[in-house]
Structure formats: structure tokens, C-alpha cells
Amino acid sequence: MNRLLRTLDDAIAAARLPREVPLLRAERAVLLARLGEIERMHLEVAALRATPELLTMPALNAWLWLAEGLGDFYADLSTRSRDRVRRALALARSARNPRVQALAAAWLAHLDFHVRDDAAALEHVALALGTAAAEHHGARSRACLVVAGMLHYARRDDEAQPWYGQARRHANAEGDGAALSSIMYNMAFLRVIDARLADLHDPDGCPDELMRRAMLGTESSVYLDRSMQIRALSHHPPIRRAQILMMAGEPAAALALYEGHLAEALGEGLGVSECVFRADQAWCLAALGRGDAALQAARAAQAALHGATEPEDLAIAHGMLARVHHRIGLDEVAEQHGRRAADHFRLYSQRIAALLAGLDRLGLRTAPC
């Protein structure tokens, strides 16, 4: 079980100052959101919003907005979460409470990066690292994970590893199983993207070692979530597995996972990447000799392209659709998708260059101390 949750429960039970209790309960609500205990979080927040302390403790209000924002994010990656966490940060600044301010800034950096607002993400991760005390493990773990994710997204895995290590060290220091899960989730997620892009756009294809690490990361993430009883975003890992199996030449197994989990995964916030998953299904069907079904799935993928926002998703989806149409003999359509895949890969490369330049300006390319 999560040691941090037990620590907060014990602190609430042992608190001697009445004004400490609402803040500790609100901090526990934030953790419940991150564990996927969304209903419990909402009950706690509702109870705390009904207390008289809410009118006299601005920091309490900041904690509650943070809890609700993370509840939105861990339910279905809702973009509403960013507005709520932004409000939490503003209230924390007004209350001059560095603990919730640093944590809200770190989480806002995470959400900024999730919606591709890299300038805001860099600003907020610098604020978090500059505000968080050395022993504020929650804020430092999340901020270090954001930097690691930026470097990993930019295909600088070697530079990301020290930041992942710091994120893990801070999470271990207070027994934060939800943070450890998030570290594993993000690392596995980015390794799968890295493998997909290498497979489609690198001249030598995807190295076996990168594929192995993507597979191992996904399995490790699933095991950790089960051991920690974390329920948030539970249908995401099977989708990562499906992508790996498809790349490994097991289309039937990949297709079964997509058919078993895709609808639920889309409901958990993966709708922006639907074009990738539909294109994968089309490829699996084509590889299994089901040409008519593959063409139908390809059309569904093309319909989902309008909902994609990430250049890497579009580069992958168009690349897979090029392969599908080549496989079923529609070479002219395949060439069109191939050109679009190359265009989006260039946009992805431009984002990487700007992101690395921003990290350089802040001195965040070097390993953390």
C-alpha cells in the first residue's frame, strides 16, 4: 500500500492544532486523486468546502482546487484540470504558502507540457524547482519528472535518466507510490512513442534494445500499479502493449488488445491519439489478410485525424496508413500519407529543437544535484 497515504492518515489522527487537520485532509485528497480514488477525493473535498475554515484559510482553498484539478486529470486527462490547477497556484501565491505553491507549479508544468504549451511548462517547472524546499519531495519529484519527460520526448534518453533518478529518489523518500507509478508510466509511454517514431522514420528502423526497453517499461508499469492498488487510467497500459505487439509482428494479439480495451481507453482520455490506434488496427487486419476490414479501419483512422493535436501522433498515424495502403495495393494513397507523415515528423523535430533550447536557457540540460 502507499506509505505516504498511511503517513497522512497518521498525521491527521495525531494533529494537536485544529487548524492543521483541514490542510492535512486536503493534502490527502490530492493524493487520493493521484491514486485514482476519484469518488473518495470528491467526498473529502465536499466535506472540507463545507467547513468554516475555508473562509479563513486561503491555503486550504488552494489545496482543494489542486485536488479537483488532479481528479479531472486522472479520471480522463480532462483539459479542465489545467484551469483548476492554475487557480490553485494563484491562490497559493496569494496565501504565500510555499508548500502548495511549489506543488501546484510542478503539476501545472506537467499539464502545460501535456497540452504542448512548452513555454508555460518551462516557466512553471523553473518556479517549482526554485520554490520547493529541499525536503518538499512531492513538488521536487513532479518537477524532476517533468524535466525528464521533456528530455525523453526530445529523444535524449541519456540526459533524461538523471532526472528520472531524482524524481524516483524524492518519491521513495516519502513512500509516494503514486509518484513512482507516474514515473514508470511516463517512461514507458515515451519509450513506446520513441520506438514507433524510430520504426517509421529512422533509416535503420527501431533498434532491438529500444523495443526491449519499451516492452519492459510497460510490463513494469503494470506490475507496479497492481502492487500499489492504483486504479487511475487502467486501460492505458493494454494499449501500449498492443502497439508493442504489433511492432513485434504479432498482429492477432495486438488486435485482440485493441478490441478489448480501446473504447475504455478513449474514455480515459486517449481520444486525441485515436488516429494512431485505428491505423494500427488497420495494419493488423491487413497483416492478417483481411483487406476489406483493413480498408474500413483505415477510413476510421483518417476520420480521427482531425482530432489529433500532437505532431508525433500524426507522423505515426500517417506512416502506418502509408504502410496499410501499400499492403492492400493502393500505392498512390500510400504515397500521400507518406508525404504527410514526413511533414509532421518535421514539425515534431522543430518542437524538439525549441524545447531543448528552452531547457538550455534555464540550465536544465545538466544533471540535477
VOGU-3710 file (C-alpha; in Angstrom, 3 decimals, decimal comma):
1> mnrllrtldd> 0,000/0,000/0,000  1,021/3,644/-0,323  3,249/4,659/2,613  2,538/8,337/2,039  -1,195/7,720/2,467  -0,545/5,994/5,814  1,713/8,871/6,861  -1,002/11,418/6,142  -3,627/9,317/7,950  -1,356/9,100/10,999
11> aiaaarlpre> -0,620/12,842/10,908  -4,336/13,646/10,801  -5,006/11,369/13,757  -2,119/12,823/15,777  -2,629/16,527/14,944  -2,830/18,731/18,025  -3,669/22,039/16,364  -7,209/22,077/14,936  -6,126/24,273/12,004  -3,656/21,621/10,869
21> vpllraerav> -6,314/18,993/10,255  -8,129/20,566/7,251  -4,818/21,181/5,457  -3,678/17,606/6,035  -7,042/16,271/4,870  -6,822/18,414/1,741  -3,307/17,148/1,033  -4,647/13,618/1,415  -7,412/14,464/-1,095  -4,716/15,419/-3,629
31> llarlgeier> -3,076/12,040/-3,103  -6,407/10,211/-3,440  -6,923/11,878/-6,828  -3,497/10,683/-7,972  -4,283/7,142/-6,815  -7,422/7,096/-8,946  -9,714/7,202/-5,898  -11,771/9,923/-7,542  -15,009/9,376/-5,640  -13,240/9,418/-2,272
41> mhlevaalra> -11,445/12,596/-3,279  -14,688/14,349/-4,217  -16,317/13,343/-0,921  -13,383/14,731/1,056  -13,303/17,963/-0,940  -17,060/18,453/-0,497  -16,730/17,932/3,255  -13,872/20,415/3,511  -15,659/23,018/1,400  -18,492/22,899/3,951
51> tpelltmpal> -16,203/23,716/6,893  -15,888/27,245/8,336  -12,100/27,057/7,962  -12,478/27,540/4,205  -13,322/31,227/4,788  -10,267/31,915/6,940  -7,621/29,658/5,353  -6,787/30,665/1,755  -4,208/27,859/1,524  -6,958/25,311/2,142
61> nawlwlaegl> -8,837/26,571/-0,891  -5,666/26,215/-2,968  -5,253/22,579/-1,884  -8,874/21,826/-2,770  -8,574/23,309/-6,269  -5,423/21,276/-6,764  -7,210/18,093/-5,652  -10,121/18,708/-8,026  -7,792/19,557/-10,888  -5,832/16,339/-10,478
71> gdfyadlstr> -9,096/14,435/-10,096  -10,105/15,694/-13,540  -6,742/14,717/-14,985  -6,626/11,204/-13,552  -10,234/10,475/-14,473  -9,886/11,140/-18,204  -6,981/13,580/-18,838  -9,536/16,413/-18,919  -8,190/19,768/-20,094  -10,320/21,379/-17,366
81> srdrvrrala> -7,685/20,137/-14,926  -5,208/22,766/-16,132  -7,566/25,658/-15,335  -8,195/24,318/-11,850  -4,520/23,794/-11,083  -3,761/27,277/-12,431  -6,316/28,633/-9,950  -4,721/26,595/-7,171  -1,358/28,182/-7,960  -2,823/31,705/-7,923
91> larsarnprv> -4,486/31,081/-4,547  -1,292/29,585/-3,132  0,669/32,640/-4,189  -1,948/34,915/-2,637  -1,824/32,891/0,587  2,004/32,898/0,496  2,051/29,186/1,154  5,237/27,820/-0,447  4,289/24,162/0,042  1,131/24,162/-2,048
101> qalaaawlah> 2,592/26,797/-4,394  5,574/24,614/-5,329  3,402/21,537/-5,772  0,805/23,384/-7,870  3,569/24,892/-10,037  5,111/21,458/-10,620  1,770/19,970/-11,597  0,905/22,938/-13,786  4,193/22,384/-15,631  3,139/18,766/-16,187
111> ldfhvrddaa> -0,260/19,826/-17,556  1,240/22,615/-19,681  3,559/20,101/-21,329  0,653/17,701/-21,832  -1,173/20,336/-23,938  2,025/21,392/-25,790  2,369/24,807/-24,079  6,115/24,339/-23,733  6,897/27,962/-22,807  4,480/27,828/-19,862
121> alehvalalg> 5,758/24,377/-18,869  9,332/25,664/-18,702  8,241/28,702/-16,691  6,328/26,628/-14,167  8,932/23,888/-13,748  11,530/26,588/-13,021  9,131/28,138/-10,480  8,583/24,762/-8,813  12,285/23,982/-8,554  13,011/27,495/-7,307
131> taaaehhgar> 10,245/27,462/-4,691  10,243/23,918/-3,314  12,266/23,305/-0,169  14,858/20,550/-0,361  12,607/18,259/1,685  9,451/19,008/-0,312  9,634/15,645/-2,028  6,243/15,817/-3,728  6,969/19,028/-5,613  10,555/18,092/-6,434
141> sraclvvagm> 9,620/14,622/-7,633  6,978/16,001/-10,007  9,213/18,842/-11,267  12,103/16,453/-11,922  9,740/14,121/-13,752  8,605/16,993/-15,995  12,199/17,804/-16,951  12,909/14,102/-17,518  9,831/13,859/-19,724  10,863/16,871/-21,783
151> lhyarrddea> 14,322/15,434/-22,413  12,907/11,964/-23,109  10,323/13,382/-25,527  13,217/15,115/-27,271  14,858/11,685/-27,705  17,614/12,492/-25,195  17,106/9,410/-23,058  20,655/9,571/-21,657  20,099/13,127/-20,407  16,667/12,234/-19,013
161> qpwygqarrh> 17,880/9,370/-16,814  19,477/11,504/-14,036  16,248/13,487/-13,769  14,203/10,294/-13,608  16,592/9,160/-10,872  15,990/12,326/-8,848  12,229/12,021/-9,310  12,429/8,445/-8,058  14,630/9,394/-5,096  12,170/12,037/-3,894
171> anaegdgaal> 9,205/9,695/-4,361  10,948/6,946/-2,386  11,842/9,377/0,400  8,209/9,689/1,461  6,869/6,409/0,118  4,793/8,010/-2,616  3,626/5,022/-4,639  1,506/7,222/-6,906  4,600/9,207/-7,903  6,584/6,017/-8,532
181> ssimynmafl> 3,724/4,791/-10,726  3,695/8,073/-12,633  7,437/7,853/-13,253  7,082/4,334/-14,657  4,003/5,308/-16,688  5,670/8,315/-18,306  8,902/6,489/-19,036  7,050/3,569/-20,652  4,730/5,896/-22,599  7,625/7,894/-24,055
191> rvidarladl> 9,640/4,791/-24,884  6,742/3,435/-26,909  6,492/6,728/-28,818  10,256/6,690/-29,364  10,074/3,138/-30,703  7,155/3,983/-33,003  8,933/7,004/-34,474  12,166/5,066/-34,942  10,298/2,250/-36,677  8,650/4,617/-39,143
201> hdpdgcpdel> 11,105/7,462/-39,607  14,662/6,356/-38,739  16,602/4,938/-41,695  17,654/1,848/-39,708  14,253/1,297/-38,118  13,670/0,608/-34,416  16,698/-0,862/-32,589  16,021/-4,123/-30,769  17,229/-2,589/-27,496  14,718/0,262/-27,744
211> mrramlgtes> 11,921/-2,219/-28,392  13,022/-4,333/-25,435  13,087/-1,331/-23,114  9,649/-0,196/-24,273  8,240/-3,666/-23,593  9,965/-3,975/-20,212  8,860/-0,494/-19,164  5,236/-1,240/-19,991  5,233/-4,527/-18,067  6,971/-2,917/-15,081
221> svyldrsmqi> 4,415/-0,107/-15,038  1,530/-2,590/-14,986  3,124/-4,617/-12,177  3,761/-1,534/-10,027  0,197/-0,259/-10,423  -1,162/-3,632/-9,350  1,128/-3,841/-6,331  0,216/-0,289/-5,259  -3,504/-0,815/-5,991  -3,539/2,225/-8,305
231> ralshhppir> -6,650/2,370/-10,433  -6,111/5,564/-12,436  -6,015/5,256/-16,252  -6,097/1,456/-16,039  -6,847/0,883/-19,748  -3,798/2,795/-20,989  -1,200/0,017/-20,448  -3,040/-2,549/-22,637  -2,961/-0,013/-25,483  0,804/0,360/-25,072
241> raqilmmage> 1,102/-3,437/-25,084  -0,919/-3,589/-28,295  1,458/-1,170/-30,016  4,500/-3,177/-28,937  2,964/-6,478/-30,038  2,083/-5,006/-33,411  5,676/-3,827/-33,901  6,932/-7,238/-32,789  5,000/-8,927/-35,599  2,085/-10,286/-33,539
251> paaalalyeg> -0,920/-8,642/-35,228  -3,539/-11,064/-33,881  -2,505/-10,473/-30,241  -2,310/-6,709/-30,795  -5,727/-6,636/-32,444  -7,271/-8,553/-29,532  -5,958/-5,980/-27,051  -7,267/-3,108/-29,139  -10,674/-4,729/-29,412  -10,756/-5,428/-25,670
261> hlaealgegl> -9,587/-2,048/-24,337  -9,753/0,709/-26,935  -13,246/2,001/-26,134  -12,415/2,301/-22,432  -9,013/3,859/-23,144  -10,616/6,513/-25,325  -12,937/7,256/-22,410  -9,890/7,649/-20,177  -8,569/10,498/-22,289  -6,705/8,844/-25,166
271> gvsecvfrad> -9,117/10,159/-27,778  -6,540/12,625/-29,126  -4,446/9,633/-30,239  -7,347/7,651/-31,726  -5,986/8,055/-35,254  -2,853/6,116/-34,239  -4,806/3,248/-32,731  -7,220/2,976/-35,675  -4,270/2,978/-38,091  -2,657/0,224/-36,024
281> qawclaalgr> -5,841/-1,821/-36,206  -5,887/-1,331/-39,968  -2,320/-2,615/-40,219  -3,080/-5,653/-38,046  -6,066/-6,522/-40,214  -4,030/-6,093/-43,394  -1,255/-8,278/-41,985  -3,843/-10,955/-41,215  -5,071/-10,897/-44,819  -8,360/-9,125/-44,057
291> gdaalqaara> -8,098/-6,452/-46,744  -11,689/-5,179/-46,715  -11,714/-4,811/-42,924  -8,291/-3,124/-43,077  -9,596/-0,551/-45,546  -12,588/0,138/-43,324  -10,311/0,611/-40,290  -8,056/2,887/-42,352  -11,044/5,070/-43,161  -11,858/5,264/-39,443
301> aqaalhgate> -8,264/6,318/-38,798  -8,483/9,031/-41,439  -11,713/10,307/-39,858  -9,921/10,510/-36,487  -7,015/12,550/-37,861  -8,893/15,815/-37,276  -8,892/15,175/-33,520  -5,120/14,720/-33,263  -3,032/17,571/-31,847  0,430/16,045/-31,387
311> pedlaiahgm> 2,822/16,106/-34,360  4,280/12,751/-33,320  0,814/11,147/-33,341  0,154/12,482/-36,811  3,586/11,346/-38,037  2,887/7,842/-36,699  -0,714/7,633/-37,938  0,103/8,785/-41,472  3,142/6,494/-41,527  1,020/3,490/-40,590
321> larvhhrigl> -1,665/4,425/-43,108  1,032/4,590/-45,786  2,022/1,011/-44,904  -1,581/-0,174/-44,879  -2,368/1,267/-48,297  0,834/-0,137/-49,784  -0,114/-3,527/-48,371  -3,550/-3,509/-49,975  -2,281/-2,158/-53,308  -3,328/1,494/-53,126
331> devaeqhgrr> 0,115/2,941/-53,784  -0,954/6,461/-54,721  -2,875/6,890/-51,460  0,082/5,394/-49,596  2,445/7,971/-51,078  0,149/10,799/-49,995  0,180/9,535/-46,423  3,936/9,082/-46,588  4,423/12,754/-47,536  2,137/13,879/-44,721
341> aadhfrlysq> 3,982/11,666/-42,253  7,259/13,320/-43,239  5,721/16,799/-42,869  4,503/16,067/-39,338  7,820/14,492/-38,365  9,489/17,767/-39,349  7,073/19,658/-37,078  7,887/17,228/-34,270  11,616/17,833/-34,855  11,072/21,600/-34,725
351> riaallagld> 9,269/21,278/-31,382  12,184/19,247/-30,056  14,695/21,910/-31,100  12,704/24,691/-29,408  12,220/22,603/-26,272  15,911/21,807/-25,948  16,770/25,475/-26,453  14,382/26,393/-23,624  15,901/23,815/-21,304  19,350/25,180/-22,168
361> rlglrtapc> 18,280/28,721/-21,240  17,187/27,507/-17,815  20,260/25,353/-17,289  18,149/22,187/-17,104  20,066/20,076/-19,616  22,666/19,248/-16,971  22,117/16,535/-14,383  20,400/17,694/-11,173  22,410/17,748/-7,970
//
